[in-house]
Amino acid sequence: MKDRHSSPFKGKSLFSGLTKNIFTLGIVSFLNDVSSEMIYPLLPIFLTTVLGSSIAFVGLIEGTAESTASLLKFFSGWLSDRWKKRKLLTIWGYSLSSLTRPLIALSTASWQVLLIRFTDRAGKGIRTAPRDALIADSVSMECRGKAFGFHRSLDHLGAVIGPLLASLFLVRGASFRLVFFLAFIPALVSVLVLAIFVEEKKGDYNPLPSSTDSHSHALSRKFPYFLVIIAIFSLGNSSDAFLILRAKECGISLALIPILWVFLHVIKTLSSFPGGIFSDRFGRGKVIILGWLIYALVYFEMGRVSTPQAIWLLFGIYGLYFGLTEGVEKALVADLVKGETRGTAYGIYNAVIGITALPASLVMGWLWQTFGAYVAFSFGGGLAMLAAILLFILMRKPVRRI
């Protein structure tokens, strides 16, 4: 008899069950994140110090970029189900984002960055749902958490290398604008790898027995409630640009900001793969709840601390939240829907997160400017705790199909 309490790593290779597509899509995300994370940690500082933007406008840029692209996430997911062409839409999305990266270097006003960030995120909106569905199509249910965790690990590894390169260039005297230009190179390579090596998959590893072809019968009753809970959490999950600004406010020097960002993504990289494996073993809901509680702890403390040492500690703990939730949430979405509607489901899931990004960042910016950092971060922590409680209640109920 199998020991239920044995190690999830025992008797199997860590990479068993992962297919060529999973490895290749991981490399694509790695290269794309090297590019984007050469830019992202520096962008709020570039906006506030070079272009003279306010903190509230930073929130507007980040929130608008995500929310206005959210409709594309739903549409592209639905289209990938209808066309059965997930790879093509994924290529289009990565290509659009890649072409916008050098344009940031040419910006002379905040409104230009707003338009560029919108275009960049539109590319993400086009690619995200088809890519996630392609990942789910390429692996069995038993390894789904592992697959998404592996993908997130490589994605975050790119976010380690990107800021290191940015920091290296800055130390050697490069300007913000030159760093933004250089970020185009790995973005271009990522598109080429995707186009050449990723294969379209039509497999369906569906956990829900099918008795009808109707899309209305393709979801469990838990999926709509899960989306509501995700929306509640996301309303308190404002842009990480605010964390960077908080770090700077607490004494982290400009030269160390990219290194702090690297540290965060090292923790993300190290925790995402184990987080996915643990969700395969112990259940998605339990792992997500733990991650959300960690998020709440970090946000409650982020508004209270005032020293660089505390910021470093909280950023490290914050990385665990990503490792326990990002890939696991996506694996749970695949568990709750049938294969032929998987793109649509990921589109809805990502659209919910995208739509709430604008109000989340606007509220965060307004609360910070009006009441201070403590109230602003406590708001996010409170919503995370509420979402964790609601998910605990939801996951205790058996799955029923609509």
C-alpha positions as CSV (number, residue, x, y, z in Angstrom):
1,M,0.0,0.0,0.0
2,K,1.3,3.4,-0.9
3,D,2.3,5.5,2.0
4,R,0.3,8.7,1.8
5,H,2.8,10.5,4.0
6,S,5.8,9.6,2.0
7,S,7.9,12.3,0.3
8,P,6.4,13.6,-2.9
9,F,9.8,13.3,-4.5
10,K,10.4,9.6,-3.6
11,G,10.7,7.0,-6.3
12,K,10.5,9.4,-9.2
13,S,12.7,11.8,-11.1
14,L,11.8,15.4,-10.4
15,F,11.2,15.9,-14.1
16,S,9.3,12.7,-14.9
17,G,6.1,13.4,-16.7
18,L,7.3,16.7,-18.2
19,T,7.2,16.8,-22.0
20,K,9.3,18.6,-24.6
21,N,6.6,21.3,-24.9
22,I,6.9,22.0,-21.1
23,F,10.6,22.4,-21.3
24,T,10.5,24.6,-24.4
25,L,7.7,26.8,-23.2
26,G,9.7,27.2,-20.0
27,I,12.7,28.4,-22.0
28,V,10.5,30.8,-23.9
29,S,9.2,32.3,-20.7
30,F,12.8,32.5,-19.3
31,L,14.0,34.5,-22.3
32,N,11.0,36.8,-22.3
33,D,11.3,37.5,-18.6
34,V,15.0,38.3,-19.0
35,S,13.8,41.0,-21.3
36,S,10.9,42.3,-19.3
37,E,12.6,42.3,-16.0
38,M,15.5,44.3,-17.3
39,I,12.9,47.0,-17.6
40,Y,10.2,46.5,-15.0
41,P,12.2,47.1,-11.7
42,L,13.5,50.3,-13.2
43,L,10.3,51.6,-14.7
44,P,8.6,53.2,-11.6
45,I,11.9,55.0,-10.8
46,F,12.3,56.0,-14.4
47,L,8.8,57.4,-14.3
48,T,9.1,59.3,-11.1
49,T,12.6,60.6,-11.4
50,V,13.2,61.0,-15.1
51,L,9.7,61.8,-16.4
52,G,8.4,63.4,-13.2
53,S,5.3,61.1,-12.7
54,S,3.5,61.0,-9.4
55,I,3.0,57.7,-7.4
56,A,-0.7,57.8,-8.3
57,F,0.1,58.0,-12.0
58,V,2.4,55.0,-11.6
59,G,-0.6,53.1,-10.3
60,L,-2.7,54.3,-13.2
61,I,-0.1,53.1,-15.7
62,E,0.2,49.7,-14.2
63,G,-3.5,49.2,-13.5
64,T,-4.6,50.4,-17.0
65,A,-2.0,48.3,-18.8
66,E,-3.3,45.1,-17.1
67,S,-7.0,45.9,-17.1
68,T,-7.4,47.2,-20.6
69,A,-5.6,44.1,-22.0
70,S,-7.8,41.7,-19.9
71,L,-10.5,41.4,-22.6
72,L,-7.9,40.1,-24.9
73,K,-7.1,37.3,-22.5
74,F,-10.7,36.1,-22.6
75,F,-11.0,36.6,-26.4
76,S,-7.7,34.8,-27.2
77,G,-8.5,31.9,-24.9
78,W,-11.9,31.5,-26.5
79,L,-10.4,31.8,-30.0
80,S,-7.8,29.2,-29.2
81,D,-10.6,26.7,-28.3
82,R,-12.5,27.6,-31.5
83,W,-9.5,27.6,-33.9
84,K,-7.6,24.9,-32.0
85,K,-4.5,26.9,-32.8
86,R,-3.0,27.7,-29.4
87,K,0.6,28.0,-30.7
88,L,-0.2,30.6,-33.3
89,L,-1.9,33.0,-30.8
90,T,0.9,32.5,-28.4
91,I,3.4,33.5,-31.1
92,W,1.4,36.6,-31.9
93,G,1.3,37.7,-28.2
94,Y,5.0,37.2,-27.6
95,S,5.8,39.1,-30.8
96,L,3.7,42.1,-30.0
97,S,5.3,42.4,-26.5
98,S,8.8,42.0,-27.9
99,L,8.4,44.8,-30.4
100,T,7.3,47.4,-27.8
101,R,10.3,47.0,-25.5
102,P,12.7,49.3,-27.3
103,L,10.0,52.0,-27.5
104,I,10.2,52.7,-23.8
105,A,13.7,54.0,-24.3
106,L,12.4,56.6,-26.7
107,S,9.7,57.9,-24.3
108,T,9.8,61.5,-23.2
109,A,6.5,61.8,-21.4
110,S,4.5,59.6,-19.0
111,W,1.5,59.2,-21.3
112,Q,3.8,57.6,-23.9
113,V,4.9,55.0,-21.4
114,L,1.2,54.4,-20.6
115,L,0.5,53.6,-24.3
116,I,3.6,51.4,-24.6
117,R,2.8,49.4,-21.4
118,F,-0.7,48.9,-22.7
119,T,0.6,47.5,-26.0
120,D,3.1,45.3,-24.1
121,R,0.3,43.9,-21.8
122,A,-2.0,43.5,-24.8
123,G,0.6,41.1,-26.1
124,K,0.5,39.3,-22.8
125,G,-3.3,39.3,-23.0
126,I,-3.1,37.6,-26.4
127,R,-0.6,34.9,-25.4
128,T,-1.4,34.0,-21.8
129,A,-4.6,31.9,-22.0
130,P,-3.5,29.9,-25.2
131,R,-0.1,29.3,-23.7
132,D,-1.5,28.1,-20.3
133,A,-4.0,25.8,-22.2
134,L,-1.1,24.5,-24.3
135,I,0.8,23.6,-21.1
136,A,-2.3,21.9,-19.7
137,D,-2.8,20.0,-23.0
138,S,0.8,18.8,-23.0
139,V,0.9,17.0,-19.6
140,S,-1.3,14.5,-17.6
141,M,-3.4,15.6,-14.7
142,E,-1.1,13.9,-12.2
143,C,1.8,16.1,-13.3
144,R,-0.1,19.3,-13.9
145,G,1.0,21.1,-10.8
146,K,4.6,20.1,-11.5
147,A,4.3,21.3,-15.1
148,F,3.0,24.7,-14.2
149,G,5.4,25.0,-11.3
150,F,8.4,24.2,-13.6
151,H,7.2,26.8,-16.1
152,R,6.9,29.4,-13.4
153,S,10.3,28.5,-12.0
154,L,12.0,29.2,-15.4
155,D,9.9,32.3,-15.8
156,H,11.2,33.6,-12.5
157,L,14.7,32.5,-13.3
158,G,14.5,34.9,-16.2
159,A,13.5,37.6,-13.7
160,V,16.7,36.8,-11.8
161,I,19.0,37.2,-14.8
162,G,17.2,40.3,-16.2
163,P,17.7,42.6,-13.2
164,L,21.3,41.3,-12.8
165,L,22.0,42.4,-16.4
166,A,20.3,45.7,-15.8
167,S,22.3,46.3,-12.7
168,L,25.6,45.3,-14.4
169,F,24.8,47.8,-17.3
170,L,23.9,50.6,-14.8
171,V,27.1,50.0,-12.8
172,R,29.1,50.3,-16.0
173,G,27.6,53.6,-16.7
174,A,24.6,52.7,-19.0
175,S,21.5,54.9,-18.9
176,F,18.0,53.7,-18.3
177,R,17.3,54.2,-22.0
178,L,20.2,52.0,-23.1
179,V,19.1,49.2,-20.8
180,F,15.6,49.4,-22.3
181,F,17.1,49.1,-25.8
182,L,19.2,46.0,-24.9
183,A,16.1,44.3,-23.4
184,F,14.9,43.7,-27.0
185,I,17.5,41.0,-27.7
186,P,16.3,38.2,-25.4
187,A,12.7,39.0,-26.3
188,L,13.4,38.4,-30.0
189,V,15.2,35.1,-29.3
190,S,12.2,33.9,-27.2
191,V,9.9,34.3,-30.2
192,L,12.2,32.4,-32.5
193,V,12.5,29.5,-30.0
194,L,8.7,29.4,-29.7
195,A,8.1,29.4,-33.4
196,I,10.6,26.6,-34.1
197,F,10.4,24.2,-31.3
198,V,7.0,24.2,-29.7
199,E,4.4,21.8,-31.1
200,E,0.6,22.2,-31.2
201,K,-1.1,19.6,-28.9
202,K,-4.6,18.3,-29.1
203,G,-4.6,15.9,-26.1
204,D,-7.2,16.2,-23.4
205,Y,-6.3,15.0,-19.9
206,N,-9.7,15.9,-18.5
207,P,-10.5,15.0,-14.8
208,L,-14.3,15.6,-15.3
209,P,-16.3,12.8,-17.0
210,S,-18.0,14.1,-20.1
211,S,-21.6,13.2,-21.1
212,T,-22.3,16.2,-23.4
213,D,-20.5,18.5,-25.7
214,S,-22.2,21.6,-24.4
215,H,-19.8,24.2,-22.9
216,S,-22.3,24.8,-20.2
217,H,-21.6,21.3,-18.9
218,A,-17.8,21.7,-19.1
219,L,-17.3,23.4,-15.7
220,S,-17.6,22.2,-12.2
221,R,-19.8,24.3,-9.9
222,K,-16.7,25.4,-8.1
223,F,-15.2,27.2,-11.0
224,P,-17.5,30.3,-10.9
225,Y,-17.1,30.6,-7.1
226,F,-13.3,30.2,-7.5
227,L,-13.3,33.1,-9.9
228,V,-15.2,35.3,-7.4
229,I,-12.6,34.5,-4.7
230,I,-9.8,35.2,-7.2
231,A,-11.4,38.6,-7.8
232,I,-11.6,39.4,-4.1
233,F,-7.9,38.5,-3.6
234,S,-6.8,40.4,-6.7
235,L,-8.5,43.6,-5.6
236,G,-6.0,43.7,-2.8
237,N,-3.1,42.6,-5.1
238,S,-1.8,45.9,-6.4
239,S,1.2,46.3,-8.7
240,D,4.5,45.3,-7.3
241,A,5.7,48.8,-8.3
242,F,4.4,49.9,-5.0
243,L,6.7,47.4,-3.2
244,I,9.6,48.9,-5.1
245,L,8.6,52.4,-4.1
246,R,8.2,51.2,-0.5
247,A,11.6,49.7,-0.5
248,K,13.2,52.9,-1.8
249,E,11.2,54.8,0.9
250,C,12.7,52.5,3.6
251,G,16.3,53.2,2.5
252,I,17.1,50.7,-0.3
253,S,19.4,52.6,-2.6
254,L,18.8,52.9,-6.3
255,A,21.8,50.7,-7.2
256,L,20.4,47.9,-5.0
257,I,16.8,48.0,-6.3
258,P,17.6,45.5,-9.2
259,I,19.4,43.3,-6.7
260,L,16.4,43.3,-4.4
261,W,14.3,42.3,-7.4
262,V,16.7,39.5,-8.2
263,F,16.5,38.3,-4.6
264,L,12.7,38.2,-4.8
265,H,12.8,36.2,-8.0
266,V,15.4,33.7,-6.7
267,I,12.9,32.8,-4.0
268,K,10.2,32.6,-6.6
269,T,12.4,30.3,-8.7
270,L,13.3,28.0,-5.9
271,S,9.8,27.7,-4.5
272,S,7.6,27.4,-7.7
273,F,8.6,23.9,-8.8
274,P,8.2,22.4,-5.3
275,G,5.0,24.3,-4.8
276,G,3.6,22.7,-7.9
277,I,4.7,19.2,-6.9
278,F,3.2,19.6,-3.4
279,S,-0.1,20.7,-5.0
280,D,-0.1,17.4,-7.0
281,R,0.5,15.5,-3.7
282,F,-1.5,17.4,-1.0
283,G,-4.1,19.3,-2.9
284,R,-4.2,22.6,-4.8
285,G,-6.5,24.4,-2.4
286,K,-4.3,23.8,0.7
287,V,-1.2,25.1,-1.1
288,I,-3.0,28.2,-2.4
289,I,-4.5,29.1,1.0
290,L,-1.0,28.8,2.6
291,G,0.3,31.2,-0.1
292,W,-2.4,33.7,0.4
293,L,-1.9,33.7,4.1
294,I,1.8,34.4,3.5
295,Y,0.8,37.3,1.2
296,A,-1.4,38.7,4.0
297,L,1.5,38.5,6.5
298,V,3.9,40.4,4.2
299,Y,1.4,43.1,3.4
300,F,0.5,43.7,7.0
301,E,4.1,44.1,7.9
302,M,5.2,46.0,4.8
303,G,3.2,49.1,5.9
304,R,4.8,49.0,9.4
305,V,8.5,48.4,8.8
306,S,11.0,51.2,8.2
307,T,14.5,49.6,7.8
308,P,16.2,48.1,4.8
309,Q,16.8,44.8,6.7
310,A,13.1,44.3,7.2
311,I,12.4,45.0,3.5
312,W,14.9,42.3,2.5
313,L,13.2,39.8,4.8
314,L,9.7,40.6,3.7
315,F,10.7,40.4,0.0
316,G,12.1,36.9,0.7
317,I,8.9,35.8,2.3
318,Y,6.9,37.4,-0.4
319,G,8.6,35.2,-3.0
320,L,7.2,32.1,-1.2
321,Y,3.7,33.4,-1.9
322,F,4.3,33.3,-5.6
323,G,5.8,29.8,-5.5
324,L,2.8,28.5,-3.7
325,T,0.1,30.1,-5.8
326,E,1.0,31.2,-9.4
327,G,1.3,27.8,-11.0
328,V,-1.0,26.0,-8.6
329,E,-3.9,28.3,-9.4
330,K,-3.5,27.6,-13.1
331,A,-3.3,23.9,-12.4
332,L,-6.6,24.1,-10.4
333,V,-8.3,25.9,-13.3
334,A,-7.4,23.0,-15.6
335,D,-8.7,20.5,-13.0
336,L,-12.1,22.2,-12.9
337,V,-12.8,22.4,-16.7
338,K,-12.9,20.1,-19.7
339,G,-10.1,20.2,-22.3
340,E,-12.2,21.7,-25.1
341,T,-13.0,24.7,-23.0
342,R,-9.6,25.1,-21.3
343,G,-8.5,28.1,-23.4
344,T,-11.8,29.9,-22.6
345,A,-11.5,29.0,-18.9
346,Y,-7.9,30.4,-18.7
347,G,-9.1,33.5,-20.6
348,I,-11.8,34.1,-18.0
349,Y,-9.5,33.4,-15.1
350,N,-6.8,35.8,-16.5
351,A,-9.4,38.4,-17.4
352,V,-10.7,38.5,-13.9
353,I,-7.2,39.1,-12.6
354,G,-6.6,41.7,-15.3
355,I,-9.9,43.6,-14.7
356,T,-9.2,43.9,-11.0
357,A,-5.7,45.2,-11.6
358,L,-6.8,48.7,-12.4
359,P,-9.0,49.3,-9.3
360,A,-6.4,47.4,-7.1
361,S,-3.6,49.8,-8.2
362,L,-5.7,52.9,-8.2
363,V,-7.0,52.2,-4.7
364,M,-3.5,51.4,-3.5
365,G,-2.2,54.6,-4.8
366,W,-5.1,56.7,-3.4
367,L,-4.9,55.0,0.0
368,W,-1.1,55.6,0.2
369,Q,-1.3,59.2,-0.7
370,T,-4.3,59.9,1.5
371,F,-3.7,57.7,4.6
372,G,-0.2,56.5,4.3
373,A,1.6,53.2,3.5
374,Y,0.3,51.3,6.6
375,V,-3.4,51.7,5.6
376,A,-2.7,51.0,2.0
377,F,-0.8,47.7,2.6
378,S,-3.2,46.6,5.3
379,F,-6.1,46.8,2.9
380,G,-4.3,44.3,0.6
381,G,-3.5,42.0,3.5
382,G,-7.1,42.0,4.7
383,L,-8.5,41.0,1.4
384,A,-6.0,38.2,1.1
385,M,-7.1,36.8,4.5
386,L,-10.7,37.0,3.4
387,A,-10.0,35.2,0.1
388,A,-8.1,32.4,2.0
389,I,-11.1,31.8,4.3
390,L,-13.5,31.7,1.4
391,L,-11.3,29.3,-0.6
392,F,-11.0,27.0,2.5
393,I,-14.8,26.9,2.7
394,L,-15.2,26.3,-1.1
395,M,-12.6,23.5,-1.3
396,R,-14.3,21.5,1.5
397,K,-17.4,21.0,-0.7
398,P,-17.4,18.2,-3.2
399,V,-17.0,19.0,-6.9
400,R,-20.3,19.0,-8.8
401,R,-20.7,19.7,-12.5
402,I,-23.0,22.4,-13.8
